[in-house]
Amino acid sequence: MSTSTASGGSKPSRSSSAIVADTASGYHILRIDGYSGTKGTPTGEFHKSRAFTIGGYRWFIRYYPNGITELSKDYISFFLVLDQSVTKEVTVQYRIRFSDQAEQTPLASEEVTTFQSYSTSWRYSMFSKREDLEKSEHLKDDSFTIRCDIVIINNVYAKEIAEEATTPAFVSVPPSDLSVHFGDLLLTESGADVLFEIGSQTFAAHQCVLEARSPVFRDELFGTMEFVTTGVVRIDDIEAQVFKALLYFMYTDSFPKAKKEEEEDNVMCQHLLVAADKYNLKRLKLICEDKLCKYIDVGTVATILALAEQHHCNGLKKACFDFISSPTILKAAVDTDGFKHLSRSCLAIMEELIVMLSNLAQ
């Protein structure tokens, strides 16, 4: 007697799905310079940050140095404002904290807030007691900085997960480390065939890498008689540290990590933007523009605006104009040495400012 077993030959069907919250996120850094000068602001009156865009929506932050009501007059208050008209409510999770304060809980744990056209959230009406702030390490050199993180929940939907995503992965493919190897090539100077003299310092590099990255290096620097005969290129209109940072970007396609104080990093960004424009490194120029947008304040706006005008940085220029659109901020900026230089060197900018002022007065 024989026994046999019959069984289906096909694998059982399977499928997976997920409920997904479609989100967009970002953050805005707001620095309060001259904190003591804002303490005279009456309770209920505020100062505005420049407008910023996150998730396709325009926002700004109100800063109340003495709270908004009698109840909060001993506190500083911050309100997030949706600065546009919308046809449906905007659903967000957001958090305002001191920028040097570590996050205690994930942003996803924050309560959900809805905004309508030009509406305001009052969640941080008692952000910090002034007395506590003035004794804290957050206040340095009469200045403190806050960070507003925003997650916008656009839609919640179900989607199918492809079967391949549920199968085990037998091979793990690491991310590209090409930039690491090129960075090592620059650091070790292995196979370098060109020497740059910048002031009293020298930098070894690879002609083929620089030619591939910048047509200006190819056409203007490596075509000189000095280079053809000696293999040396001398550049007199750039500082050594700026050129070092420039080379780092050309090899790694990433911005060098800041090792200095914020003010020095701001100056380095300005110099790098000039160099990026000269050597036609478009991505580096845009990175510098983006970083400089975060350094705009009363003391720097005139200098950065002049730089934006001279090097055709439209986004940076718009950020500067947006910052000084407040009459109070504009008045403070006009009193700086940078603005005096701007008025002498950039007449076109002054004409645009006059038009902007006339529009504000209407």
C-alpha positions in Angstrom: 0.0 0.0 0.0 1.4 3.4 -0.9 0.5 6.8 0.5 0.8 10.1 -1.2 0.2 13.7 -0.1 -1.3 16.3 -2.4 -0.5 20.0 -1.7 -0.9 23.2 -3.7 2.2 24.2 -5.6 1.8 28.0 -5.5 2.8 30.3 -2.7 0.0 32.0 -0.7 -0.8 35.4 -1.9 0.3 38.3 0.2 0.0 42.0 0.2 0.9 45.0 2.4 -0.4 48.5 2.8 0.3 51.5 5.0 -1.6 54.5 6.2 0.6 57.5 5.4 0.6 61.0 6.6 1.9 63.1 3.8 4.0 65.9 5.4 6.3 68.7 4.6 8.7 70.1 7.2 11.3 72.8 7.9 12.5 75.2 10.5 13.2 78.9 10.9 16.0 80.4 13.0 15.2 83.8 14.6 17.9 85.7 16.5 17.0 88.6 18.8 19.9 91.0 18.7 19.9 93.8 21.3 17.5 92.1 23.6 17.7 94.9 26.2 16.6 97.4 23.6 13.4 95.5 23.0 12.4 95.5 26.7 10.8 98.9 26.3 8.1 97.6 24.0 4.7 97.9 25.6 2.8 94.8 26.5 0.7 93.6 23.6 3.0 95.1 21.0 5.3 92.9 18.9 8.2 92.8 16.5 8.0 90.7 13.3 10.5 88.2 11.9 11.0 88.3 8.2 8.6 86.0 6.3 9.7 82.5 5.5 8.2 79.6 3.5 7.8 76.0 4.7 5.7 73.4 3.0 4.5 75.9 0.3 3.0 78.3 2.9 4.3 81.7 4.0 4.8 82.3 7.8 6.3 84.7 10.2 6.9 84.9 13.9 5.7 87.6 16.3 8.0 88.5 19.2 6.3 90.1 22.2 9.1 91.3 24.6 6.6 91.9 27.4 3.9 89.4 26.6 0.5 90.0 25.0 -1.7 90.6 28.0 -1.5 91.5 31.7 -1.4 87.7 32.4 1.8 87.3 30.4 3.5 90.7 30.9 6.4 89.1 32.8 7.1 86.7 30.0 8.4 86.9 26.4 5.9 85.5 23.9 6.3 84.1 20.4 3.4 83.5 18.1 3.5 81.7 14.8 1.4 83.4 12.1 0.2 82.0 8.7 0.8 85.0 6.4 -1.5 84.2 3.5 -5.0 83.4 2.4 -5.9 79.7 2.2 -9.0 77.9 1.0 -8.8 75.2 3.6 -7.3 74.8 7.1 -3.6 74.2 7.3 -2.8 71.4 9.8 0.6 71.5 11.5 2.6 70.3 14.4 5.2 72.9 15.5 7.6 73.7 18.3 9.4 76.9 19.4 12.5 76.5 21.5 15.8 78.1 22.3 18.1 77.0 19.4 20.8 75.9 21.9 18.3 73.8 23.9 18.2 70.1 23.2 14.9 68.5 22.1 13.3 66.5 24.9 10.6 64.8 22.9 10.1 64.2 19.1 8.3 66.9 17.2 5.6 64.3 16.3 4.5 64.3 19.9 3.4 67.9 19.7 -0.3 68.7 19.6 -1.9 69.3 16.2 -2.8 73.0 15.5 -4.9 74.3 12.6 -4.4 77.6 10.9 -6.9 79.5 8.7 -6.1 82.6 6.5 -3.8 85.0 8.3 -4.4 83.2 11.7 -2.2 83.0 14.7 -1.3 80.3 17.3 -1.0 81.5 20.9 0.7 78.4 22.2 3.9 80.2 23.3 2.3 83.2 25.1 4.4 82.3 28.1 7.6 81.1 26.3 10.0 82.2 29.0 10.0 84.5 32.0 12.2 87.5 31.4 13.8 87.1 34.7 14.7 83.4 33.9 16.0 84.3 30.5 18.3 87.1 31.8 19.9 84.6 34.2 20.2 81.8 31.7 23.0 80.8 29.3 20.6 81.3 26.4 21.2 85.1 26.6 24.7 85.9 25.4 26.1 89.4 24.5 22.5 90.8 24.8 21.3 88.3 22.2 19.4 85.0 22.1 18.2 82.7 19.3 15.1 80.6 18.9 14.2 77.9 16.5 10.7 77.2 15.2 10.3 73.6 13.7 7.1 73.1 11.6 5.6 69.9 10.2 2.7 70.4 7.9 0.3 67.5 7.5 -1.0 67.8 3.9 -3.0 64.6 3.6 -3.5 61.2 5.2 -4.0 58.3 2.8 -3.6 54.5 2.4 -1.1 53.1 -0.1 0.0 49.7 -1.2 3.5 48.5 -0.3 5.2 46.6 -3.1 5.9 42.9 -2.2 9.6 43.4 -2.7 9.6 45.8 0.3 8.4 42.9 2.6 11.0 40.4 1.5 14.2 40.1 3.4 17.2 42.0 2.1 20.1 39.7 1.5 22.5 42.4 0.2 22.9 45.8 1.8 24.2 48.4 -0.6 26.0 51.3 1.1 25.6 54.9 0.0 28.1 56.4 -2.3 31.4 57.3 -0.7 32.9 58.9 -3.8 33.2 62.2 -2.1 35.1 60.6 0.8 37.7 59.2 -1.6 38.1 62.5 -3.4 38.4 64.3 -0.1 41.2 61.9 0.8 42.9 62.5 -2.5 43.0 66.2 -1.7 44.2 65.6 1.8 47.0 63.2 0.9 48.0 65.1 -2.3 48.6 61.7 -3.9 49.3 62.2 -7.6 49.0 66.0 -7.4 50.3 67.8 -10.5 49.6 71.5 -9.9 50.6 73.8 -7.1 48.7 76.9 -6.1 50.5 79.8 -4.3 48.0 81.8 -2.2 49.8 84.4 -0.1 52.5 82.6 1.8 50.8 79.2 1.6 50.8 76.6 -1.1 48.1 74.0 -2.0 48.7 70.9 -4.1 45.8 69.7 -6.3 44.9 67.7 -9.4 44.5 69.5 -12.7 42.0 67.0 -14.1 39.7 67.3 -11.1 39.7 71.1 -11.2 39.2 71.3 -15.0 36.2 69.0 -14.7 34.6 71.1 -11.9 35.3 74.6 -13.2 35.6 75.9 -16.8 37.4 79.0 -15.4 40.2 76.9 -14.0 40.5 75.1 -17.3 40.4 78.2 -19.6 42.1 81.0 -17.5 44.4 79.4 -14.9 45.8 76.4 -16.6 46.3 78.2 -19.9 48.8 80.7 -18.5 52.5 80.6 -19.5 53.5 80.4 -15.8 51.6 77.2 -15.4 52.8 75.6 -18.6 56.4 76.2 -17.7 56.4 75.7 -13.9 53.2 73.8 -13.0 52.6 76.6 -10.5 49.6 79.0 -10.4 49.7 82.1 -8.2 46.4 83.7 -7.2 46.5 87.1 -5.4 42.8 88.0 -5.0 41.7 85.3 -2.5 42.6 84.5 1.1 44.3 81.1 1.8 41.5 79.8 4.0 38.9 80.7 1.5 40.8 78.9 -1.3 41.2 75.9 1.0 37.4 75.8 1.5 36.9 76.3 -2.3 39.2 73.3 -3.0 37.3 71.2 -0.4 34.0 71.9 -2.2 35.5 71.1 -5.6 36.6 67.7 -4.5 33.7 66.7 -2.2 30.8 68.7 -3.5 30.0 69.6 0.1 30.3 72.8 2.1 33.2 72.7 4.6 32.1 72.3 8.3 32.2 75.5 10.2 34.9 75.5 12.9 34.7 79.2 13.8 32.3 81.6 15.5 29.1 82.4 13.7 30.3 85.9 12.7 33.4 84.5 11.1 31.4 81.8 9.3 29.2 84.6 7.9 32.3 86.4 6.6 33.7 83.1 5.1 30.3 82.5 3.3 30.6 86.0 1.8 34.1 85.4 0.5 33.2 81.9 -0.8 30.2 83.3 -2.6 32.5 85.8 -4.4 34.9 83.0 -5.3 32.1 80.6 -6.4 30.8 83.4 -8.8 34.3 84.0 -10.2 35.0 80.3 -10.9 31.5 79.5 -12.1 30.7 77.0 -9.3 26.9 77.5 -9.4 26.0 75.0 -6.7 28.5 76.5 -4.2 27.2 79.9 -5.0 23.6 78.9 -4.2 24.7 77.1 -1.0 26.4 80.4 0.1 23.3 82.4 -0.8 21.2 80.0 1.3 23.5 80.2 4.3 23.8 84.0 4.1 20.0 84.3 4.3 20.2 82.9 7.8 22.8 85.6 8.8 20.7 88.6 7.8 20.2 91.0 10.7 20.3 94.7 11.4 24.1 94.8 11.4 24.7 92.7 8.3 21.8 93.3 6.0 23.4 96.3 4.1 26.6 94.4 3.5 24.8 91.3 2.4 22.5 93.3 0.2 25.4 94.9 -1.6 27.0 91.5 -2.1 23.8 90.1 -3.5 23.5 93.0 -6.0 27.1 92.8 -7.2 26.9 89.1 -7.8 23.4 88.8 -9.1 22.0 86.7 -6.2 18.3 87.2 -6.6 17.1 85.0 -3.8 19.5 86.6 -1.3 18.5 90.0 -2.4 14.8 89.2 -1.9 15.6 87.9 1.6 17.3 91.2 2.5 14.4 93.3 1.1 12.0 91.1 3.0 13.9 91.7 6.3 14.0 95.5 6.0 10.3 95.7 4.9 9.6 96.6 8.6 10.0 100.3 9.1 11.5 99.8 12.5 14.2 97.4 11.2 14.9 99.6 8.2 15.4 102.6 10.5 17.9 100.7 12.6 19.7 99.4 9.5 20.0 102.9 8.0 22.1 103.9 11.0 24.8 101.3 10.3 28.2 101.9 8.6 27.3 99.1 6.1 24.2 101.0 4.9 26.3 104.2 4.4 28.6 102.2 2.2 25.6 100.7 0.4 24.2 104.2 -0.4 27.5 105.2 -2.0 28.2 102.0 -4.0 24.8 100.7 -5.1 22.6 103.4 -6.5 20.2 101.0 -8.1 19.5 99.4 -4.7 18.8 102.8 -3.2 16.3 103.5 -6.0 14.5 100.1 -5.2 14.5 101.0 -1.5 12.8 104.4 -2.2 10.1 102.6 -4.2 9.6 100.1 -1.4 9.3 102.9 1.2 6.8 104.7 -0.9 4.7 101.5 -1.2 4.9 101.0 2.6 3.7 104.5 3.2 0.6 104.0 1.1 
